C-alpha cells in the first residue's frame, strides 16, 4: 500500500505525484478524457518496486502501468527450459543454475522435478560457483544454465575465459542469454499493443547505456526514460515520461544518472562480444526475434554445452491455460489470467511469471489485493 511518508524524501514524493497528476490532466485535454496513457516498465526489478510500494494506487485514472518483457527467466522459451531439463536427466552431468530457474515448468517437467528424481541439479549464486564445482568434481561434467540480459552476461563471459585459463575440460555453459533493445522494437512495432512510453531498465542500461534505445524516439516517436529502482526513482521516471507526452516530445532521458551514462560501460560490452555473438532467439509470447540472442563464439566452442553433450529434447508445448506470453507482451495484466491465484500460485506455479522473483504475476500476487482474494 502506498504511503509517501515511507519514502526517503516525502516532500519530493508529493511534488512528483502532483506533477504526474498535472501532466496527466494536460494529456486528458490534448487527447480526450477517455484516452488512457499506457506506460510499460521493461525491468522485473521495476515491476517489483511498483507493486511493493503501491505506485499504481497513486496513478491518475488515465495512466496505466503495464509490465513488459523485463524478466529474463519469464521470457525464456519452453524450448530452452526443456533443454535445461534434458541436461538434468544426464547421469554424468551436474547442472548448476540460479534459484529462480529451478521451479520454472517446461513442457513436461522442471529441473526441480528432475532433481527429485535423482538428477544432479545444484543452485549457485554465481557462475564462478559452478567453476568451483567443476574443479572439485573432475569426474563430472558441470553445466551452467545461463539465462539473463546484458546485466549478467559480462560475468558469464569472464567465467568462460576463466575456465579456459584454468584448463577446465569438464565445464560448459548452456547459453540462453538475450539482449533487450530489439525486443522493444518488436513491442513498439506491434499494432495490437498500445504503448505510449517506456520506463527503461536501469540494470541493463548500466552496461549498454541509453544510445541503443534512441530508435524508439526516432522511428516510433515513443519516449523512454532510464530510471533507478527506489520508489522516488520510479516516480521521477513516470513524471518525465508524462511531461514528454504532454508536450508532444519523444526522446530518451536518463533519470538514473548515478548509475547510467549515455555510452554505458564499453569495457563490459566488449567483454560480452569477445565471447558471444548475436543470434536469433525465441522469446516467450513474442516468438523468434532476430539478433536478440547470444551464442558462444566458435573460439570458445569447448565451453558450449550443446556442442559437448548430445541431447534429444521433446517437442516443446505451451502449458494449457497459461497466459504468461500475453502478460509479457503487455497485452493483459496478471490478474486477468484465469489461472492467476487459483491454479497458479508461487507454491504451485503454472508459468514462469509466477516463479521468478522478478515476475509480474509474482509481484501482483505478493503485493496487491488480487493475490489475497
N, C-alpha and C positions, 0 to 999 in steps of 0.2 A: 504494500500500500504506500502511496506517495506521501511523504512528509518532508517539506522543504527545510524544516528545522534540523533534519538529519544530514543535510548537505554540508560540505566543508565551508561554504560561504552562502548562507541562506539568503542574504540580500541579493547576491548575484543570481541565485536561482530564481528569485521573484522577478528580477529585472528581465531575465531571459524569457521567462514564461509570459510576461507582459508583452515583450517584443514578438514572441511567437504568435500570440493572440492578435496583435496589431497587424502583422503581415498576413495572417490567415484572413483577417477581415478585408484587407486590401484585395487579396486574391478572390474573395467572395464577390466583391464589387466588380472586379475585372472579368471574372469567369462565370459569374452567376451563383446564386445562393445554393443551387443544387449540385454544384461541382465539388467533387471530393479530390483532395490532393493526396496522391499516393507516394509515400517515401519508403524506399526499400533499404534496409540495412544489410550490408554484404559482409558480415562477420559474425560468427557464432558468439563471440565474447560480447559484441554489442547487443545481440539478441538477449543474452542473459542479463546484461546490465539494464536494459529497457524493462524486462519483466520483473527483475528483482526489486527495482526502485519505483515501480508503478508509473513509469513515464507515460504509458498510453492513457492513464487516467486523467492526465492534465492536458492532453492534446485538445485543441479546438474541435468542434463537431465535424468540421470539413477537412480534417487532417487525419490520415490513416497511416499507421506504421506497419509495414509488411516485411516479413523475414524473407531473405533470398538464399542463394546457394553458397552460404558462407561457412558451412560446417564441413570440413574435409571428409570426416567419417560418413556423414549423411549422403554426400554426393557420390560416394564410391559405389560403382555399379555392382549389381549382383554377380556379374561375371568375375569381377576382381575378388569379391568376397569368397566366391566358390573356389577360386584358385588357392586362396589362403587356407581354406578348409581342406582342400586336397593335399596341400603340403603337410597339414597337421596329421593326416592319415598315414603318412610315410613312416615306417617303423624306425628308419635310420635318420630321421630329420627332427631337429629340435626347432620349433617355431617360436620366435620371440616377437612380441607385439606390445603396443601401448594398451592400457586397460580398457579404453573405450571400444576397441575393436573386438574384444573377447565375446561380448554378448550379441554383436550385430548378426542378425539372421541372414543367411544366404538363401539360396533357392530351396535347399533341403535340410540344412543343418546349420551349425555355428561352430566357431572354434571352441567355445565353452563346452558344447556337447561332445565334441571330439576329445577334448581334454578329459571329460568324464568317462569316455570310453577307452581311455588309456593313451591318448595322444600326448606327446611331449610338447605342451604349449606353456610358455612362460611369459609373464608380464614383466616388462622392463620399463625403466623411467628415462632411458636414453639409449640410442643405438650403440653407444660405447659400452653399455652393459652387455649387449649382445656380443660384442667383440670379446669381452672378458670371458663370457661363457664359452665361446669358441676356443679360446686359448686354454681354458681349464678342461675342456672336453674334446680332445683331439680325435676321438673315435666317433664323434657325432658331427653331422653337417648342420650348422646353425644358420637358420634363415631369419632375417629381419623383415617383417612386413612393414613396408614404408608407405604410409598414407599421409598426405599433407600438402599444403600450399608452399609458396615461396618462403614463408616464415621459417619452416623447419628443414627445407631441402638443403641449405648450406651445410648443416651438421651431418646430413646423410652423405653428402659429397666428401666431407672431411673424414667420415668413418670409413668409406670405401678406400680413400687414399691411405688412411692409417693401416687398414687391413693389408693393402699392397706392401707398405713399408715393413710390416711385421712378417710378411710371407705367409699369411694365414690361408691355407688352402681349403679349410672346412667352413668358410664363411661366405654367405651370399645374401643378396637383397632382392626381395620381390618389390619392384618399384611401381606403385600406383599413384605417384605424385602428380599434381596438377598445377597449372598456373591460372591466375584469376582474370586478367584483363579481357581476354576474348570470350569468356563466358558472359561477361557483361555486355559484350557486343550482341551475343545471342539473345540476351534478355531484352536489350533495347530494340532489337530488330524484330521482335515477336509481336505482331499486331494484336494478339489475344491477351497480352499483358499490359495493363496500364501502369506505367511508372513515370512519375513526374520528375523525380530527383533521387540521387543515391547517397546514402551515408556510407562512405568508402572505408575499407578495412584499415585499421591502424597498424596491426602487426605486419601484415603483408607489405604495407607501404613503407615501413622502416627499411625494407630490403629493396623494393623496386622504385620507391619514390612516387611522385604524382604524375609524371610525364606520360606513363603508359595509359592513363585514363583520359587524356585530353581529347581523344577521338569522340568520347561521349558528348562533349560540348560542341566540338567542331562539326561532327557528322549528324548527330541526333538531336542537338540542342537540349541535352539533358544535363542539368547541373550536377556537380558532385562535390562533396566535402569530406576530406580525410579527417577523422577525429579520433580522440582517445576514448578511454573506457570508464572513467569516472562519470557519474550521472551529470555533473556540470559539463563535462566534455560533450556528452551526447546532446544535451540541451543546446549547447553552443552550435553544434553541427546542424541541428534542426533549425535553429534561428537563422543561420547563414543561408541555408537552402531556401527557406521561405522568403528571405529577403531577396534572393536572386529571382525567385519565381514571381514575386510581387512586382519586381522592376523589369521583368521580361528578359532577364540576363541568363546566360548559360556559360559557366566557367568552372574550372576545377580549383577549389581552395584547399588550403591546409590549415586546419584549426589545431592540429596536433603538432605544433612546431617544436615542442620539446623532444619529439621522437622521430619526426619525419622531415626529410629535406626533398626538394623538388627532384634532385638527381638520385635520391635513395642512397644505397650503400654499394657502390660499384665493385668493391672487393668481394662482397657476398654474392653479388650477381655473377661475377667472373668465376667464383668457386662452384656455383651451380652448373654453369655451362662448360666447365672443364670436364666434368664427369658425365653430365646428362646432355641430351639433345632433344629438341622438340619432336613430338609425335602426336598423332590423333588420340583422343581419349573419350571414353564414354562417361557421361555424367548422368546420374540418376535423375530421371524426369526431364532431361534435356537432350538425351541422345548423344551421338558422337559429334564432338566439336573439334574441327581441325586445329592442330598445333597447340592444344591446351594440355597435352600430356608431356611427361618427361621420361625418356627411355635412356637406359645406361649405354654410354658410347661403347663402340667396339673395342676401344683401347682397354676398357675395364670389364670386358665380357666375362672374365673368370669370376666376377662377383655378381653376375646376373643369374638369379635363381632359375629363371625359365630356360636358360641355356645350360644349366648344370643338372637339372632334375627333369625327368620325363613325366609329364602329367597328362591325365585324361579326365578333365573336369566334366561334369554333366552339362547338358544344355541348360543355360540359365532360364529361370522363370520368375515372374513377378509374384509376390505374395498376394493372394486374393484379398481384396478389400483394402490393402494398404495404399494410402494416398500421399505418401511422403514426396513423391515426384511432383505433385501439384503444389504442395506446401513449399518445396524448394524453388519452384518457378515463380512463387508469389501469386499463384492463381487462386489460392484459398488459404485461410487461416487454420492453424492446427485443430481448434475445437470444432471446425466444420467437418472434419473427417468423422465418419460414422463409427470408427473403431476407437476414437480418442477417449481415454479414461474408462473405457468399458473393456473391450477385448485387449486393448493395447495400453499398458502401463509400464513405468520403469522397471517393475519387478518381472513383468511378462511382456516384453516389447514385441510388437509385430514388425515394426520398421525401425530403421536406424535413427530417425529424427527423435524417437523416444529413448534411445540408448545413450547417445553421445552427451557429454557434459556441455556441449555447445549446440545441441539440437533444439530447434524451435519448439517441437512438441514437448520435450522435457522441460523447457523453460515455462511454457504455458501450464503444464501440469503442476510444476513445483510452486510457481509464484502467483498464479491467478485463481480466481474463483472457479474457473472452468475445471481445474484439477481437483476441486473439492466437492463438486456436485455429483 
